């Protein structure tokens, strides 16, 4: 069993709205290398995307919570169970 905090990121390389979300996740990973980020490219994973009920991108999924776009870092850390340094 893997208890490492995980984010699933649904995106596409042709999505301009995914750029700020990708930057956010890159910065988050730099600050918290213990976080696992799984990127799902929707164009090559359509069955999984449809099965998961993803209808638009970008989407960040943490447990049962989903964000369209960029959530606050505080929300993400709280959902992942990581103490915030703020």
TIMI-2910 file (N, C-alpha, C, CB; in pm, 1 decimal, decimal comma, always signed):
<rs>
+----------+----------+----------+----------+----------+----------+----------+----------+----------+----------+----------+----------+------+
!      n_x !      n_y !      n_z !     ca_x !     ca_y !     ca_z !      c_x !      c_y !      c_z !     cb_x !     cb_y !     cb_z ! resn !
+----------+----------+----------+----------+----------+----------+----------+----------+----------+----------+----------+----------+------+
!    +84,4 !   -119,3 !     +0,0 !     +0,0 !     +0,0 !     +0,0 !    +87,6 !   +123,8 !     +0,0 !    -95,3 !     +0,8 !   +121,8 !  Unk !
!    +52,9 !   +219,1 !    -82,7 !   +129,1 !   +342,0 !    -97,0 !    +56,9 !   +453,8 !    -24,6 !   +150,2 !   +377,5 !   -245,7 !  Unk !
!   +119,4 !   +507,5 !    +82,2 !    +54,9 !   +615,2 !   +156,6 !   +113,9 !   +751,3 !   +121,6 !    +67,2 !   +590,4 !   +305,9 !  Unk !
!   +191,3 !   +756,7 !    +15,5 !   +248,2 !   +882,5 !    -31,5 !   +134,1 !   +971,2 !    -84,0 !   +356,4 !   +857,3 !   -142,9 !  Unk !
!   +131,4 !  +1099,7 !    -44,2 !    +25,8 !  +1188,8 !    -95,1 !    +25,7 !  +1191,4 !   -247,7 !    +44,3 !  +1331,9 !    -39,9 !  Unk !
!    -94,1 !  +1183,6 !   -307,0 !   -101,7 !  +1176,4 !   -453,7 !   -203,0 !  +1273,5 !   -511,4 !   -136,6 !  +1035,7 !   -497,3 !  Unk !
!   -163,0 !  +1331,2 !   -623,4 !   -248,3 !  +1417,3 !   -705,1 !   -257,9 !  +1351,7 !   -842,0 !   -191,7 !  +1565,1 !   -714,9 !  Unk !
!   -378,2 !  +1346,2 !   -896,3 !   -395,8 !  +1301,1 !  -1034,4 !   -434,6 !  +1424,1 !  -1115,4 !   -505,2 !  +1186,0 !  -1046,2 !  Unk !
!   -360,1 !  +1448,9 !  -1220,2 !   -374,9 !  +1570,1 !  -1301,3 !   -416,0 !  +1529,8 !  -1443,0 !   -241,9 !  +1653,6 !  -1303,2 !  Unk !
!   -539,1 !  +1565,6 !  -1479,1 !   -590,3 !  +1540,1 !  -1613,9 !   -562,8 !  +1663,6 !  -1697,6 !   -743,7 !  +1505,6 !  -1612,4 !  Unk !
!   -494,8 !  +1642,8 !  -1810,0 !   -451,2 !  +1755,4 !  -1892,1 !   -438,1 !  +1712,3 !  -2037,5 !   -317,5 !  +1812,2 !  -1840,5 !  Unk !
!   -401,4 !  +1810,5 !  -2120,2 !   -368,2 !  +1781,3 !  -2258,8 !   -259,2 !  +1876,5 !  -2303,4 !   -492,7 !  +1792,7 !  -2350,4 !  Unk !
!   -171,1 !  +1825,7 !  -2385,9 !    -62,8 !  +1910,2 !  -2435,6 !   -113,9 !  +2020,1 !  -2528,7 !    +40,3 !  +1825,2 !  -2508,1 !  Unk !
!   -237,6 !  +2010,4 !  -2576,8 !   -293,5 !  +2114,3 !  -2663,9 !   -383,9 !  +2211,7 !  -2588,3 !   -371,5 !  +2050,3 !  -2777,3 !  Unk !
!   -388,6 !  +2202,8 !  -2456,3 !   -478,2 !  +2283,3 !  -2373,9 !   -406,6 !  +2407,6 !  -2319,6 !   -533,5 !  +2199,2 !  -2257,9 !  Unk !
!   -442,9 !  +2527,3 !  -2366,5 !   -377,8 !  +2647,6 !  -2312,8 !   -413,9 !  +2674,6 !  -2167,3 !   -414,9 !  +2767,7 !  -2396,5 !  Unk !
!   -532,1 !  +2631,5 !  -2122,2 !   -571,8 !  +2651,5 !  -1982,3 !   -493,0 !  +2562,1 !  -1886,9 !   -721,0 !  +2624,8 !  -1966,0 !  Unk !
!   -427,5 !  +2460,6 !  -1939,7 !   -348,6 !  +2369,9 !  -1856,2 !   -213,0 !  +2429,4 !  -1818,2 !   -328,0 !  +2237,7 !  -1928,5 !  Unk !
!   -167,9 !  +2531,2 !  -1887,8 !    -34,8 !  +2588,6 !  -1862,4 !    -20,9 !  +2639,4 !  -1718,5 !     -7,4 !  +2703,2 !  -1960,5 !  Unk !
!   -113,0 !  +2724,9 !  -1667,4 !    -95,8 !  +2769,8 !  -1529,1 !   -108,3 !  +2656,0 !  -1426,9 !   -197,7 !  +2877,1 !  -1497,6 !  Unk !
!   -192,0 !  +2557,9 !  -1455,1 !   -206,7 !  +2444,6 !  -1364,3 !    -78,3 !  +2361,5 !  -1362,5 !   -327,3 !  +2357,1 !  -1405,6 !  Unk !
!    -18,1 !  +2341,5 !  -1477,9 !   +108,6 !  +2267,8 !  -1484,9 !   +217,6 !  +2340,8 !  -1407,5 !   +151,8 !  +2248,1 !  -1631,6 !  Unk !
!   +222,8 !  +2473,4 !  -1420,7 !   +321,3 !  +2552,5 !  -1345,4 !   +298,6 !  +2539,6 !  -1195,5 !   +314,9 !  +2700,4 !  -1386,8 !  Unk !
!   +172,5 !  +2547,5 !  -1154,3 !   +137,1 !  +2533,7 !  -1013,1 !   +187,1 !  +2400,6 !   -957,9 !    -15,3 !  +2545,4 !   -994,1 !  Unk !
!   +160,1 !  +2292,5 !  -1030,8 !   +200,1 !  +2159,9 !   -984,9 !   +351,6 !  +2142,6 !   -984,4 !   +136,6 !  +2053,6 !  -1072,0 !  Unk !
!   +418,5 !  +2201,7 !  -1080,8 !   +565,2 !  +2196,0 !  -1085,4 !   +623,5 !  +2265,2 !   -962,6 !   +619,2 !  +2261,9 !  -1215,5 !  Unk !
!   +571,8 !  +2382,3 !   -928,2 !   +618,3 !  +2455,1 !   -810,2 !   +584,9 !  +2379,2 !   -682,2 !   +556,2 !  +2595,0 !   -805,9 !  Unk !
!   +464,7 !  +2321,1 !   -676,2 !   +424,0 !  +2242,9 !   -559,5 !   +519,2 !  +2125,2 !   -538,9 !   +278,9 !  +2192,6 !   -575,5 !  Unk !
!   +552,0 !  +2054,6 !   -646,5 !   +642,3 !  +1939,1 !   -639,6 !   +782,2 !  +1982,3 !   -596,2 !   +649,0 !  +1867,3 !   -776,0 !  Unk !
!   +826,5 !  +2098,8 !   -639,9 !   +957,8 !  +2149,0 !   -599,7 !   +961,2 !  +2176,9 !   -449,1 !   +992,9 !  +2276,8 !   -678,5 !  Unk !
!   +850,5 !  +2226,8 !   -395,0 !   +842,4 !  +2257,8 !   -251,9 !   +814,9 !  +2133,7 !   -166,8 !   +733,8 !  +2361,3 !   -227,5 !  Unk !
!   +746,6 !  +2035,7 !   -225,1 !   +705,9 !  +1915,0 !   -152,2 !   +735,1 !  +1791,8 !   -238,0 !   +554,3 !  +1921,1 !   -114,1 !  Unk !
!   +861,2 !  +1751,1 !   -245,1 !   +896,8 !  +1637,2 !   -331,6 !   +832,7 !  +1505,2 !   -290,5 !  +1045,6 !  +1619,9 !   -333,0 !  Unk !
!   +775,1 !  +1499,4 !   -170,0 !   +708,3 !  +1377,0 !   -125,7 !   +574,2 !  +1354,0 !   -194,4 !   +688,0 !  +1381,3 !    +23,4 !  Unk !
!   +523,0 !  +1456,0 !   -261,3 !   +393,6 !  +1443,3 !   -328,9 !   +412,4 !  +1370,7 !   -461,7 !   +328,6 !  +1582,8 !   -351,7 !  Unk !
!   +329,2 !  +1270,9 !   -484,6 !   +328,3 !  +1199,7 !   -613,2 !   +225,1 !  +1267,7 !   -702,7 !   +295,5 !  +1045,7 !   -594,7 !  Unk !
!   +267,2 !  +1305,4 !   -822,3 !   +176,3 !  +1366,0 !   -919,6 !   +170,8 !  +1274,4 !  -1040,8 !   +222,3 !  +1511,1 !   -959,7 !  Unk !
!    +52,0 !  +1222,7 !  -1067,9 !    +30,3 !  +1138,2 !  -1184,4 !    -41,4 !  +1222,1 !  -1289,4 !    -51,8 !  +1009,5 !  -1148,0 !  Unk !
!    +22,2 !  +1238,5 !  -1404,4 !    -37,7 !  +1315,9 !  -1512,9 !   -105,5 !  +1221,4 !  -1610,6 !    +68,7 !  +1402,2 !  -1585,3 !  Unk !
!   -230,1 !  +1254,3 !  -1642,5 !   -307,2 !  +1176,0 !  -1739,3 !   -330,4 !  +1264,4 !  -1861,8 !   -444,2 !  +1125,6 !  -1677,7 !  Unk !
!   -269,4 !  +1227,7 !  -1972,5 !   -291,1 !  +1297,4 !  -2099,7 !   -422,1 !  +1244,3 !  -2157,0 !   -169,8 !  +1275,8 !  -2201,0 !  Unk !
!   -523,7 !  +1329,9 !  -2160,4 !   -657,0 !  +1281,3 !  -2195,9 !   -666,6 !  +1232,6 !  -2340,3 !   -758,2 !  +1390,0 !  -2173,1 !  Unk !
!   -587,0 !  +1288,0 !  -2430,6 !   -596,5 !  +1247,6 !  -2570,9 !   -549,4 !  +1104,3 !  -2593,5 !   -515,5 !  +1341,9 !  -2657,5 !  Unk !
!   -462,0 !  +1055,0 !  -2507,8 !   -412,6 !   +918,3 !  -2522,7 !   -470,5 !   +823,8 !  -2417,3 !   -261,1 !   +917,1 !  -2514,8 !  Unk !
!   -556,9 !   +877,1 !  -2331,6 !   -620,1 !   +796,0 !  -2226,8 !   -770,1 !   +825,8 !  -2219,0 !   -553,1 !   +822,6 !  -2089,6 !  Unk !
!   -835,6 !   +825,8 !  -2333,7 !   -977,1 !   +863,5 !  -2338,8 !  -1066,3 !   +769,7 !  -2257,2 !  -1024,3 !   +865,6 !  -2482,8 !  Unk !
!  -1041,2 !   +639,6 !  -2260,9 !  -1126,4 !   +546,6 !  -2185,5 !  -1119,6 !   +575,6 !  -2035,9 !  -1084,5 !   +400,8 !  -2212,8 !  Unk !
!   -999,7 !   +594,3 !  -1983,7 !   -983,0 !   +624,7 !  -1841,0 !  -1048,0 !   +758,6 !  -1807,8 !   -832,9 !   +627,0 !  -1802,4 !  Unk !
!  -1029,6 !   +857,6 !  -1892,6 !  -1085,0 !   +991,1 !  -1870,6 !  -1237,0 !   +985,1 !  -1863,9 !  -1040,3 !  +1087,6 !  -1982,0 !  Unk !
!  -1297,7 !   +915,4 !  -1957,6 !  -1443,7 !   +901,9 !  -1960,1 !  -1491,7 !   +822,8 !  -1838,7 !  -1489,9 !   +833,0 !  -2090,9 !  Unk !
!  -1422,5 !   +713,7 !  -1808,4 !  -1459,5 !   +630,7 !  -1693,4 !  -1456,1 !   +710,9 !  -1563,4 !  -1365,8 !   +509,8 !  -1682,7 !  Unk !
!  -1360,5 !   +801,0 !  -1550,7 !  -1346,8 !   +883,1 !  -1430,4 !  -1441,8 !  +1003,3 !  -1429,8 !  -1203,8 !   +931,5 !  -1417,4 !  Unk !
!  -1516,4 !  +1022,9 !  -1538,1 !  -1614,3 !  +1131,1 !  -1542,9 !  -1554,6 !  +1268,3 !  -1565,7 !  -1691,7 !  +1133,0 !  -1417,4 !  Unk !
!  -1439,2 !  +1273,3 !  -1628,3 !  -1374,6 !  +1401,3 !  -1658,2 !  -1435,6 !  +1456,9 !  -1786,3 !  -1219,1 !  +1385,0 !  -1672,3 !  Unk !
!  -1493,1 !  +1577,2 !  -1776,0 !  -1561,3 !  +1637,8 !  -1891,6 !  -1492,4 !  +1762,4 !  -1943,8 !  -1702,8 !  +1672,0 !  -1855,1 !  Unk !
!  -1395,9 !  +1811,6 !  -1871,9 !  -1321,1 !  +1929,9 !  -1913,3 !  -1185,8 !  +1926,8 !  -1845,9 !  -1397,4 !  +2060,7 !  -1878,7 !  Unk !
!  -1093,0 !  +2002,7 !  -1899,4 !   -958,6 !  +2007,0 !  -1841,6 !   -915,3 !  +2151,6 !  -1825,6 !   -857,4 !  +1929,3 !  -1929,6 !  Unk !
!   -821,7 !  +2179,1 !  -1739,9 !   -748,7 !  +2089,2 !  -1652,7 !   -829,7 !  +2049,5 !  -1530,3 !   -619,5 !  +2152,8 !  -1610,0 !  Unk !
!   -800,6 !  +1932,3 !  -1477,2 !   -862,4 !  +1884,5 !  -1353,3 !   -752,2 !  +1828,1 !  -1264,3 !   -973,0 !  +1776,3 !  -1382,2 !  Unk !
!   -753,4 !  +1872,7 !  -1138,4 !   -666,9 !  +1816,8 !  -1035,8 !   -757,2 !  +1736,1 !   -943,8 !   -587,1 !  +1929,0 !   -957,2 !  Unk !
!   -725,7 !  +1606,7 !   -928,1 !   -803,5 !  +1519,2 !   -840,6 !   -717,0 !  +1478,2 !   -722,0 !   -854,8 !  +1393,7 !   -917,8 !  Unk !
!   -773,1 !  +1500,4 !   -602,3 !   -707,6 !  +1459,7 !   -478,6 !   -813,8 !  +1385,3 !   -398,6 !   -647,6 !  +1583,8 !   -397,9 !  Unk !
!   -798,8 !  +1254,6 !   -390,0 !   -902,5 !  +1175,1 !   -324,6 !  -1034,0 !  +1191,6 !   -399,6 !   -918,7 !  +1216,5 !   -176,1 !  Unk !
!  -1141,1 !  +1227,7 !   -328,9 !  -1271,9 !  +1247,5 !   -391,4 !  -1295,5 !  +1391,1 !   -434,9 !  -1380,6 !  +1205,8 !   -296,6 !  Unk !
!  -1200,3 !  +1478,9 !   -410,4 !  -1214,5 !  +1621,7 !   -443,1 !  -1151,8 !  +1649,1 !   -578,8 !  -1148,8 !  +1711,1 !   -333,9 !  Unk !
!  -1221,3 !  +1729,5 !   -659,8 !  -1169,3 !  +1768,3 !   -791,8 !  -1171,8 !  +1919,2 !   -806,7 !  -1251,1 !  +1702,3 !   -905,0 !  Unk !
!  -1066,4 !  +1968,4 !   -867,4 !  -1055,4 !  +2111,5 !   -896,4 !  -1039,8 !  +2129,2 !  -1046,3 !   -935,6 !  +2176,2 !   -819,9 !  Unk !
!  -1113,7 !  +2223,9 !  -1100,6 !  -1096,6 !  +2262,0 !  -1239,9 !  -1010,7 !  +2387,4 !  -1239,3 !  -1235,2 !  +2285,7 !  -1312,8 !  Unk !
!   -888,0 !  +2372,9 !  -1284,3 !   -796,9 !  +2485,9 !  -1279,5 !   -705,9 !  +2476,5 !  -1159,0 !   -874,0 !  +2616,6 !  -1277,0 !  Unk !
!   -666,2 !  +2592,7 !  -1107,4 !   -565,5 !  +2598,7 !  -1002,2 !   -629,9 !  +2625,1 !   -866,3 !   -462,0 !  +2707,1 !  -1033,6 !  Unk !
!   -622,9 !  +2529,8 !   -772,9 !   -671,7 !  +2553,1 !   -636,9 !   -566,2 !  +2630,7 !   -557,1 !   -705,7 !  +2418,1 !   -566,4 !  Unk !
!   -598,4 !  +2665,0 !   -435,2 !   -497,6 !  +2729,7 !   -350,8 !   -402,7 !  +2622,4 !   -297,4 !   -564,6 !  +2809,0 !   -232,9 !  Unk !
!   -280,6 !  +2662,8 !   -272,4 !   -181,7 !  +2567,3 !   -219,5 !   -224,9 !  +2516,8 !    -82,4 !    -41,4 !  +2632,8 !   -210,4 !  Unk !
!   -290,3 !  +2602,2 !     -4,6 !   -338,9 !  +2561,0 !   +126,9 !   -440,8 !  +2449,6 !   +117,9 !   -398,8 !  +2678,4 !   +199,4 !  Unk !
!   -534,4 !  +2461,5 !    +22,9 !   -635,9 !  +2357,1 !     +3,8 !   -570,9 !  +2224,3 !    -33,7 !   -736,7 !  +2398,9 !   -104,9 !  Unk !
!   -474,9 !  +2230,6 !   -124,8 !   -408,4 !  +2109,2 !   -172,1 !   -333,3 !  +2041,9 !    -58,0 !   -311,9 !  +2141,6 !   -287,7 !  Unk !
!   -255,1 !  +2119,7 !    +15,6 !   -177,8 !  +2062,2 !   +125,7 !   -269,4 !  +2002,2 !   +231,6 !    -87,5 !  +2168,5 !   +188,7 !  Unk !
!   -379,9 !  +2070,1 !   +260,3 !   -475,5 !  +2018,8 !   +360,5 !   -534,0 !  +1885,2 !   +315,5 !   -589,7 !  +2121,0 !   +384,8 !  Unk !
!   -576,5 !  +1877,0 !   +189,4 !   -632,7 !  +1752,0 !   +138,1 !   -530,9 !  +1638,1 !   +136,3 !   -686,8 !  +1773,6 !     -1,5 !  Unk !
!   -404,5 !  +1672,9 !   +116,3 !   -298,4 !  +1572,2 !   +113,4 !   -248,5 !  +1536,0 !   +252,8 !   -182,8 !  +1621,5 !    +29,4 !  Unk !
!   -294,0 !  +1611,8 !   +353,6 !   -251,3 !  +1585,4 !   +490,2 !   -110,2 !  +1632,3 !   +519,2 !   -261,5 !  +1440,0 !   +518,8 !  Unk !
!    -67,5 !  +1736,9 !   +447,6 !    +66,6 !  +1791,8 !   +465,3 !    +54,0 !  +1924,9 !   +538,8 !   +139,8 !  +1809,7 !   +327,6 !  Unk !
!   +126,0 !  +1940,6 !   +650,1 !   +119,7 !  +2068,2 !   +721,6 !   +173,4 !  +2182,8 !   +635,4 !   +198,8 !  +2059,6 !   +853,0 !  Unk !
!   +104,2 !  +2294,7 !   +640,9 !   +146,1 !  +2413,8 !   +567,5 !   +246,2 !  +2491,5 !   +651,7 !    +24,0 !  +2502,8 !   +530,7 !  Unk !
!   +345,1 !  +2547,4 !   +588,7 !   +446,2 !  +2626,7 !   +659,0 !   +405,1 !  +2771,0 !   +676,3 !   +576,9 !  +2620,6 !   +585,7 !  Unk !
!   +282,7 !  +2804,5 !   +637,2 !   +238,2 !  +2943,9 !   +644,0 !   +193,6 !  +2980,7 !   +781,4 !   +126,8 !  +2969,3 !   +546,9 !  Unk !
+----------+----------+----------+----------+----------+----------+----------+----------+----------+----------+----------+----------+------+
</rs>
